[in-house]
Amino acid sequence: MKERYGQECKICNRPFTIFRWCPGARMRFKKTEICQTCSKLKNVCQTCLLDLEFGLPVQVRDEALQITDKIPKGQVNKEYFTQNTEAEVKKLKVFLLIKIRISF
């Protein structure tokens, strides 16, 4: 099930599209908890919030690797940072698509 702008992201507080599904018979429904942009920035799963590379909770991974959070704390600064990051991700996608097409 898809619900447009159904909830605020737990990290950046921006509304995002929620996806909700049942992974199997007699299992609980799962849903996305954070937006796609924050998920890509932090390299975590949108549903379980575990690191995609190590399978650890984000806080444990950040402490072990001594990673500091670059996301601003103020609401206006957060919004500005998120918009710029989304633009950079889109540029990178276009660049990669062009590079793949050229190589074939």
Residue pairs with C-beta under 8 A, 6 or more apart in sequence:
1 19
1 20
1 21
2 17
2 18
2 19
2 20
3 17
3 18
3 20
4 17
5 15
5 16
5 17
6 15
6 16
6 17
6 18
7 15
7 16
7 18
8 14
8 15
8 16
9 15
9 16
9 34
9 35
9 38
10 33
10 34
11 34
11 35
11 38
11 42
11 71
12 35
12 37
12 38
12 71
12 78
12 79
12 82
13 75
13 78
14 35
14 79
14 82
16 32
16 34
16 35
16 36
17 32
18 31
18 32
19 31
19 32
20 29
20 30
20 31
20 32
21 29
21 30
21 31
22 28
22 29
22 30
23 30
30 47
31 47
32 46
32 47
33 46
33 47
33 49
34 44
34 46
34 49
35 46
36 46
37 82
37 85
37 86
37 89
38 82
39 45
39 46
40 89
41 71
41 85
42 58
43 51
43 52
43 53
44 50
44 51
44 52
44 58
45 52
49 57
49 58
50 56
50 57
50 58
51 57
51 58
51 61
54 61
56 64
61 67
62 68
62 69
70 81
71 78
71 81
72 78
72 80
72 81
